[in-house]
Each structure stands twice: as C-alpha cells, then as structure tokens.
Amino acid sequence: MIVVLHHVGLSVPEGLRTDFVGSLTDLLAAAARFAVLLFFVLSGFVLALPYFEETNDAYSLYLLRRFFRLYPPFAFAILVAALLRGLVGASSFPFLSHWLSEFWSGPLTVGVVASHLLMTDIHRSASSLDPPIWTLIVEMRIALVFPLLVLVVKRFGWLSIVAALIVALICSKTKAALGEPSTMVAESVAGAFLLTGRYVFFFLLGIFAACRLDQHRKVLVRISAKQQTGVFIGLVFLCGFLTFTSKAGDGYIDTLFGLLATYLITLCAAFPRVAAKLSGRLCLWLGDISYSLYLIHLPVLMAVFILLYGHASFGATVALAFPLMLLAGHAMYYLIEWPSMKVGRKLARRW
C-alpha cells in the first residue's frame, strides 16, 4: 500500500505540486524504498523457516512451487499491461507528471513484451510496461540459489551477513562505475548480475533472522516496551535523518532499512500481541492481495489517467483509480494468484 501511495504521489503533475505535496512525495519515496527492502528481508525469512524446521522440500520441488508462486501472476500482469497499453495508447500527455510520462511512451512491440516475460531486466524498456516488476526479477534470480544461501548462513552465521554487505557495496560501486547508477534497472548483462548481487544481503538478513529466531525471541522479551519503542523510534529517526539530509549514500541507507525491517519482522515473531494486532481482517486481506496489487496497480493507474485525460480533474481521477486498483488486485489474487499457487502445490505433491 505504501508503494501504491508513493506512485500516486509521483503521478501528481508538476504544475499542481505544492511544497507540502513535494515533501509528502519525498517521505513516501523513502517509505516505499523501505517497503521494497522489507519485502526482500521477509522473503528470506519466510522461505528459510522450513529449512530450520527441517520441513523443506527437495530443491526441484522448491523451484516448482516457487515458479508457480511468482511467475504466472507476473506474466499475467505483464500481458494485462501490454493489453491496456495497446488499447489506451501512449502516455505522452501534458497533464501527466514527468515520471508517469516516461512509461508507455515508447513503441509497443513483441520484443518489448518478450523482454518483460523473459525477466531480462536489461535496459529500462524491459520494465517500461510495469515498472515495479524489477523487484520480482531480483526475487526470481535469488530464488534459484536460495538453498545455497541458507547453507552459507548455517555454516558461517553472522559472518555471512558481513560478507554479503561487503559484496553489496562492491556490486553497487562497480555498477555505478560501469555508468549504471540505477538501483532498479540494468543496462547490460554485467549490470544485471551486479544489481542482483546488491540485494542478496537483504535475503541473508531474513535467513539469519529465521536461523536465530529462538535466540532473538529470548533477548527481545527481556526488553521493556518503552525500550523497544525507543529502539524503534531511534532507528526510524536515523533512517529519516540520513535519507533527507543526504549525509550517506543509498547503499548505507538501504543497509539501515534492512536492519529496521529485520527488527520489525522479529518483533512480530517474538510477541503474539503484536502479531495479533496485525492479524485483523483488513490486514489479512491486504496481505493476501499485496502481491497482485503490487503487480497490477500501476498499469491500472496509467490506463485510468490516459482514459480520463481532459475529462476529469486529477483528484477525481485518483478517486476513481484507487478503488479500481484495489479491486484489480483482489480479482487478480482470486482468479490468478491463488489458483496458480494451488497448481504448484498439486504438481509438487504428485511429483
């Protein structure tokens, strides 16, 4: 939801932006970056738990289930984005923000669609139909070697985290030295490998949290609620200060975001009352549709803006687009994502 709100904020045309809207957009940008890194850490945590509980599948079955968990919804979102792009046309309208105008402005070709479906993530055109897909490309690549990452954490413990952090910083600096400073897309095969290597650190944080979950629980339960609140506020303040004062590079801020994400996930696992607060009907529904919503929201937003251009104000357009994005995420979850997961489980059991 933070990512959705961030993209809505970026959609505000420059002519309508006040100082308050600009500050809010900057805040949402930082929060959205944190949310993406939380997604990576959480993936590492959840996927690692079966290995430490000795309930994990064989590697081939793991890959089968992971493929059906990630790829069919991914491919469906790409095809829907391509269909909407073909139906409503390009996005080069003066009413749109510069950020929103960057997407859907190029030609729609078979090659562009194929590059999306093949998860190449090389050059910006490989994510122009649905920009958020870059995170799923990273997720899918790391999924291929995930059991190996678990073994590394089991063998080397916290040293693996230190090593992964060093590798992440090297990958980031090397990619920038190649003339590819983006933290979301690559311009070459080498850039694609370096981009993926940058984010292995966050999956390892999640794996390490799963590996040491019992020990971390014992430590956390000894700390009072006031002290926990102080730690949380301190981490948030530090992340915010470094983000908005530019006192550190993106890599260092990302590292703090990763540590904050790990801390929050461990808190939820350690304290049943915290978990219960996040297990209400609304939270569970948003959790269910979150992957589908993440994949489909921007194509829906783009289509609504283009269709209503010249017919409705920006506020009216957003007021219509927001519930449509939620409805699309809900429908995609029940029609595509959930059936795909069931197919993966059935095939794994038969195999």
C-alpha positions as CSV (number, residue, x, y, z in Angstrom):
1,M,0.0,0.0,0.0
2,I,2.9,2.3,0.7
3,V,4.3,1.7,-2.8
4,V,0.8,2.3,-4.3
5,L,0.6,5.6,-2.4
6,H,4.1,6.5,-3.5
7,H,3.2,6.0,-7.2
8,V,0.0,8.0,-6.8
9,G,2.2,10.8,-5.3
10,L,4.6,10.7,-8.2
11,S,1.6,11.0,-10.6
12,V,0.8,14.5,-9.4
13,P,1.6,16.8,-12.3
14,E,4.4,19.2,-11.5
15,G,2.1,22.2,-12.0
16,L,-0.1,21.0,-9.2
17,R,2.6,20.3,-6.7
18,T,2.9,22.5,-3.6
19,D,5.7,22.4,-1.1
20,F,3.6,20.2,1.1
21,V,2.9,17.7,-1.7
22,G,6.6,17.7,-2.6
23,S,7.6,16.9,1.0
24,L,5.0,14.2,1.2
25,T,6.2,12.7,-2.0
26,D,9.7,12.6,-0.7
27,L,8.5,10.9,2.5
28,L,6.6,8.3,0.5
29,A,9.6,7.7,-1.7
30,A,11.7,6.8,1.4
31,A,8.9,4.7,2.9
32,A,8.4,2.9,-0.5
33,R,12.1,2.1,-0.7
34,F,11.9,0.7,2.8
35,A,8.8,-1.3,1.9
36,V,10.6,-2.9,-1.1
37,L,13.6,-3.9,1.1
38,L,11.2,-5.2,3.8
39,F,9.7,-7.4,1.0
40,F,13.2,-8.9,0.3
41,V,14.0,-9.5,4.0
42,L,10.6,-11.0,4.6
43,S,11.0,-13.3,1.6
44,G,14.3,-14.5,3.0
45,F,12.8,-15.0,6.5
46,V,9.7,-16.9,5.3
47,L,11.5,-19.1,2.7
48,A,14.2,-20.0,5.3
49,L,11.9,-21.2,8.1
50,P,11.2,-24.7,6.6
51,Y,15.0,-25.3,6.4
52,F,15.5,-24.6,10.0
53,E,12.3,-26.6,11.0
54,E,13.5,-29.4,8.7
55,T,10.3,-29.4,6.7
56,N,11.8,-28.1,3.4
57,D,11.1,-29.6,0.0
58,A,13.7,-31.1,-2.3
59,Y,15.3,-28.5,-4.5
60,S,13.4,-29.4,-7.6
61,L,10.0,-29.3,-5.8
62,Y,11.0,-26.0,-4.2
63,L,11.7,-24.5,-7.6
64,L,8.5,-25.8,-9.0
65,R,6.4,-24.3,-6.2
66,R,8.4,-21.0,-6.3
67,F,7.9,-20.8,-10.0
68,F,4.1,-21.1,-9.7
69,R,4.0,-18.8,-6.8
70,L,5.8,-16.0,-8.6
71,Y,5.7,-16.3,-12.4
72,P,2.1,-16.8,-13.5
73,P,0.8,-13.7,-11.7
74,F,3.9,-11.8,-13.0
75,A,3.2,-12.9,-16.6
76,F,-0.5,-12.1,-16.3
77,A,0.3,-8.6,-15.1
78,I,2.7,-8.0,-18.0
79,L,0.1,-9.2,-20.5
80,V,-2.6,-7.0,-18.9
81,A,-0.3,-4.0,-19.0
82,A,0.5,-4.7,-22.7
83,L,-3.2,-5.0,-23.5
84,L,-4.1,-1.8,-21.7
85,R,-1.1,0.0,-23.3
86,G,-2.4,-1.2,-26.7
87,L,-6.0,-0.2,-26.0
88,V,-5.5,3.3,-24.5
89,G,-2.4,4.4,-26.4
90,A,0.8,6.2,-25.3
91,S,1.1,8.3,-22.1
92,S,2.6,11.5,-23.6
93,F,0.0,13.9,-22.2
94,P,1.0,17.3,-20.6
95,F,-1.5,16.6,-17.8
96,L,0.6,13.6,-16.6
97,S,3.7,14.0,-14.4
98,H,7.1,13.7,-15.9
99,W,7.6,10.4,-14.0
100,L,4.4,8.9,-15.3
101,S,5.0,10.1,-18.9
102,E,8.2,8.1,-19.0
103,F,6.3,4.8,-19.2
104,W,4.1,3.6,-22.0
105,S,5.6,6.3,-24.2
106,G,7.8,4.1,-26.4
107,P,6.6,1.7,-29.1
108,L,4.8,-1.5,-28.1
109,T,6.5,-4.4,-29.8
110,V,6.7,-8.1,-29.5
111,G,10.3,-7.7,-28.4
112,V,9.4,-5.3,-25.6
113,V,6.7,-7.7,-24.3
114,A,9.1,-10.7,-24.6
115,S,11.9,-8.9,-22.7
116,H,9.4,-8.4,-19.9
117,L,8.2,-12.0,-19.9
118,L,11.8,-13.3,-20.0
119,M,12.8,-11.2,-17.0
120,T,15.8,-9.9,-18.7
121,D,15.7,-6.5,-16.8
122,I,18.3,-5.2,-19.2
123,H,17.6,-1.6,-20.2
124,R,14.7,0.4,-19.0
125,S,12.4,-0.8,-21.8
126,A,12.4,-4.2,-20.1
127,S,10.3,-2.8,-17.3
128,S,8.5,0.1,-19.0
129,L,5.1,-1.7,-19.2
130,D,5.0,-2.3,-15.4
131,P,8.0,-0.6,-13.6
132,P,7.6,-2.4,-10.2
133,I,8.5,-5.8,-11.8
134,W,12.2,-5.2,-11.2
135,T,11.8,-6.5,-7.7
136,L,10.3,-9.7,-8.9
137,I,13.1,-10.2,-11.3
138,V,15.6,-9.9,-8.4
139,E,13.4,-12.3,-6.3
140,M,13.3,-14.9,-9.1
141,R,17.0,-14.8,-9.6
142,I,17.9,-15.2,-6.0
143,A,15.3,-17.9,-5.6
144,L,17.4,-20.1,-7.9
145,V,20.3,-20.1,-5.4
146,F,18.3,-19.6,-2.2
147,P,19.0,-23.1,-0.6
148,L,22.7,-22.3,-1.1
149,L,22.3,-19.0,0.8
150,V,20.7,-20.9,3.7
151,L,23.7,-23.3,3.8
152,V,26.0,-20.3,3.9
153,V,24.2,-18.8,6.9
154,K,24.1,-22.1,8.7
155,R,27.8,-22.6,8.2
156,F,29.1,-19.0,8.8
157,G,26.4,-17.3,10.8
158,W,26.8,-13.5,11.2
159,L,30.0,-13.6,9.2
160,S,27.9,-14.4,6.1
161,I,25.9,-11.1,6.7
162,V,29.1,-9.1,6.9
163,A,30.4,-10.7,3.7
164,A,27.1,-10.1,1.9
165,L,27.2,-6.5,2.9
166,I,30.7,-6.1,1.5
167,V,29.6,-7.8,-1.7
168,A,26.5,-5.5,-1.9
169,L,28.7,-2.4,-1.6
170,I,31.2,-3.7,-4.2
171,C,28.3,-4.5,-6.6
172,S,26.8,-1.1,-6.1
173,K,30.1,0.8,-6.7
174,T,31.1,-1.4,-9.6
175,K,27.7,-1.0,-11.3
176,A,27.9,2.8,-10.9
177,A,31.5,2.7,-12.3
178,L,30.1,1.0,-15.4
179,G,27.9,4.0,-15.9
180,E,24.8,2.3,-14.5
181,P,23.9,4.2,-11.2
182,S,20.3,2.9,-11.1
183,T,19.3,0.7,-8.2
184,M,16.4,-0.7,-10.1
185,V,17.3,-1.5,-13.7
186,A,20.4,-2.7,-15.6
187,E,21.8,-1.7,-18.9
188,S,24.0,-4.8,-19.6
189,V,24.3,-8.4,-18.5
190,A,27.1,-7.4,-16.1
191,G,24.9,-4.7,-14.7
192,A,22.1,-7.3,-14.2
193,F,24.4,-9.6,-12.2
194,L,25.7,-6.7,-10.1
195,L,22.1,-5.4,-9.5
196,T,21.1,-8.8,-8.2
197,G,24.2,-9.1,-6.0
198,R,23.4,-5.8,-4.4
199,Y,20.2,-7.3,-2.9
200,V,21.5,-10.7,-1.7
201,F,22.3,-9.0,1.6
202,F,18.7,-8.4,2.4
203,F,17.6,-12.0,1.8
204,L,20.5,-13.1,4.0
205,L,19.2,-10.8,6.8
206,G,15.9,-12.7,6.6
207,I,17.6,-16.0,6.6
208,F,19.7,-15.1,9.6
209,A,16.6,-13.9,11.5
210,A,14.9,-17.2,10.8
211,C,18.1,-19.1,11.9
212,R,18.4,-17.3,15.2
213,L,14.7,-16.7,15.8
214,D,14.6,-18.5,19.2
215,Q,17.7,-16.7,20.5
216,H,16.3,-13.3,19.3
217,R,13.0,-14.0,20.9
218,K,14.7,-14.7,24.3
219,V,16.6,-11.4,24.0
220,L,13.6,-9.3,22.9
221,V,11.2,-10.5,25.6
222,R,13.6,-9.2,28.3
223,I,13.4,-5.7,26.9
224,S,10.6,-3.4,28.2
225,A,8.0,-1.9,25.9
226,K,9.4,1.6,26.5
227,Q,12.9,0.4,25.5
228,Q,11.5,-1.3,22.4
229,T,9.7,1.9,21.5
230,G,12.9,3.8,21.9
231,V,14.9,1.5,19.7
232,F,12.1,1.7,17.0
233,I,11.9,5.5,17.1
234,G,15.7,5.7,17.1
235,L,16.0,3.5,14.0
236,V,13.3,5.4,12.2
237,F,14.8,8.8,13.1
238,L,18.2,7.7,11.9
239,C,16.9,6.4,8.6
240,G,14.9,9.5,8.1
241,F,17.8,11.8,9.0
242,L,20.2,10.1,6.7
243,T,17.6,10.0,3.9
244,F,16.6,13.6,3.9
245,T,20.0,15.2,4.8
246,S,21.9,13.2,2.2
247,K,24.7,12.5,4.7
248,A,25.2,9.0,3.4
249,G,24.9,7.1,0.1
250,D,21.9,5.0,-0.9
251,G,23.8,1.8,0.0
252,Y,24.3,2.8,3.6
253,I,20.6,4.0,4.0
254,D,19.5,0.7,2.4
255,T,21.5,-1.2,5.0
256,L,19.8,0.7,7.8
257,F,16.4,0.0,6.1
258,G,17.3,-3.7,6.0
259,L,18.2,-3.8,9.7
260,L,15.0,-2.0,10.6
261,A,13.0,-4.5,8.5
262,T,14.7,-7.4,10.3
263,Y,14.0,-5.9,13.7
264,L,10.3,-5.4,12.9
265,I,9.8,-8.9,11.5
266,T,11.5,-10.4,14.6
267,L,9.2,-8.3,16.8
268,C,6.2,-9.7,15.1
269,A,7.5,-13.2,15.5
270,A,8.5,-12.7,19.2
271,F,5.4,-11.0,20.5
272,P,2.0,-12.7,20.0
273,R,0.2,-9.4,20.9
274,V,2.0,-7.6,18.1
275,A,1.2,-10.4,15.6
276,A,-2.5,-10.3,16.8
277,K,-2.7,-6.5,16.1
278,L,-1.5,-7.2,12.5
279,S,-3.9,-10.2,12.0
280,G,-7.1,-8.3,11.7
281,R,-9.4,-8.9,8.8
282,L,-8.3,-5.8,6.9
283,C,-4.6,-6.5,7.4
284,L,-5.0,-10.2,6.3
285,W,-6.9,-9.1,3.2
286,L,-4.3,-6.6,2.2
287,G,-1.7,-9.2,2.9
288,D,-3.5,-11.7,0.6
289,I,-3.8,-9.3,-2.3
290,S,-0.5,-7.5,-1.8
291,Y,1.5,-9.3,-4.5
292,S,-1.3,-9.0,-7.1
293,L,-1.9,-5.4,-6.1
294,Y,1.8,-4.6,-6.4
295,L,2.0,-6.1,-9.9
296,I,-1.3,-4.6,-11.3
297,H,-1.7,-1.2,-9.6
298,L,0.5,0.9,-11.9
299,P,-1.0,-0.4,-15.2
300,V,-4.5,0.3,-13.9
301,L,-3.4,3.8,-12.7
302,M,-1.8,4.6,-16.1
303,A,-4.9,3.4,-18.0
304,V,-7.3,5.5,-15.9
305,F,-5.1,8.6,-16.2
306,I,-5.0,8.3,-20.0
307,L,-8.6,7.4,-20.4
308,L,-9.8,10.3,-18.3
309,Y,-7.4,12.9,-19.7
310,G,-9.3,16.0,-20.5
311,H,-12.5,14.7,-18.9
312,A,-11.8,14.8,-15.1
313,S,-9.6,16.6,-12.7
314,F,-6.5,15.0,-11.1
315,G,-8.4,14.5,-7.8
316,A,-11.4,12.8,-9.5
317,T,-9.1,10.6,-11.5
318,V,-7.2,9.4,-8.4
319,A,-10.6,8.9,-6.6
320,L,-11.6,6.6,-9.3
321,A,-8.3,4.9,-9.8
322,F,-7.7,4.0,-6.2
323,P,-10.6,1.7,-5.7
324,L,-10.1,0.2,-9.2
325,M,-6.5,-0.7,-8.2
326,L,-7.7,-2.5,-5.1
327,L,-10.5,-4.2,-7.0
328,A,-8.0,-5.3,-9.7
329,G,-5.6,-6.7,-7.0
330,H,-8.5,-8.5,-5.3
331,A,-9.7,-10.1,-8.6
332,M,-6.2,-11.0,-9.7
333,Y,-5.5,-12.7,-6.4
334,Y,-8.6,-14.9,-6.5
335,L,-8.5,-15.6,-10.3
336,I,-4.8,-15.9,-11.0
337,E,-2.5,-15.9,-8.0
338,W,-4.4,-18.3,-5.7
339,P,-5.2,-20.9,-8.4
340,S,-1.5,-20.7,-9.5
341,M,-0.3,-21.5,-6.0
342,K,-2.7,-24.5,-5.8
343,V,-1.4,-25.8,-9.1
344,G,2.2,-25.6,-7.9
345,R,1.3,-27.5,-4.7
346,K,-0.6,-30.2,-6.6
347,L,2.2,-30.7,-9.0
348,A,4.8,-30.8,-6.2
349,R,2.7,-33.5,-4.3
350,R,2.3,-35.6,-7.5
351,W,6.0,-35.3,-8.3
